């Protein structure tokens, strides 16, 4: 089976934070600025974070876990480290012997 490739077009448009949020540029800020109010243009300058509904699609396209702005950082489960796996196996063996 071939390797999972990341979507390069999406990678150029978003930036993942260390906590797993996807930052992106807001729509409507590139051209036709003359009729937009200064307040609106200031708000458009700031990056936005992807919603929870979109993160499932982003996760599939990027091949990494992405969390939505309404989700807590603990909601995105990460793979256990080798040391944690070893501890889990030992705990399971101890529980099996104790039964």
N, C-alpha and C positions, 0 to 999 in steps of 0.2 A: 504494500500500500504506500502511495507517495506521501511525502511530508506535507503538512498543512502550511500553506503560504499566507503571509499577512497581506492585507489589501493595501497596496502602496498609495493609492489615491486617498484613502481614508487616513493613512498615517500622516500625510502631508497637511491634512486639514484639522487634525485634533492633536492635543498633547495630553498624555496621561500624567496625573499627579502621583505622588508617592503613595497616597492612600487609595488609589484606584479610580479616582474621578476622571472623566473625560472633559477637558476644557476645549471650547471651540469658539470661533468668531460668530457674532450675531449677524443675521441676514439683513440686508438693506442698507449697508453702510458704504458701499463701494462707489456708487455714482448717483446722479440726480440729487445732490445735497442741497442745492440752493433753496428749495422749497421746504426743507426740513428745518425744524427749530433747533437752535443751539443746544437746548436742553436734551432734545432727542438724539442729536449727534454725539453729545457727551456720553449718554447712556449706551449708545451703540459701540463706542470705543472700547468698552469693558468686555472681557471675555465672559461667556456663559458656560454653565456646566450641563452636560447631557442629562436628560430626565431618566427616570427609572425605566420607563416603557421602552426607550431606545437602546438601553444598555445590552439587552439580550442579543440584538442584531450586531452591535459593536463587538461584543465578545466573540461572536461567530466569525466576523470578518477579520478580527485581529488575532484570534487564537490565544488571547489572554483574558483574564478576569477583569471586568470593568464593572464599577458600581454606580448606581444612579445618585443624584444629588439628595434624594430623600432617604436613601439607605444608610445605615450606620456602617462603619468600617468593619465591624465584626460580622456583618451579614455576608460578606464575600469570603467564603471558605478558601483557605490556601492548602496546598499539599503539605503534609508533615515532613519535617527534615528527617534524614536517615537516623539521627539519634532519637527523635521522637517515635519513629517507626519501631526501633529496637525496644524502647520502653513499652510501647503498646503491645508488642508481641510477648514480652516478658510478663506483663500484667495479665494477658490472656492465658498464658501457660500456667501462671500461678493460680488463676481462678479455676482453670480446668482441673488442676491437681487437688484443689480444695474441695471440689464437689464430691 
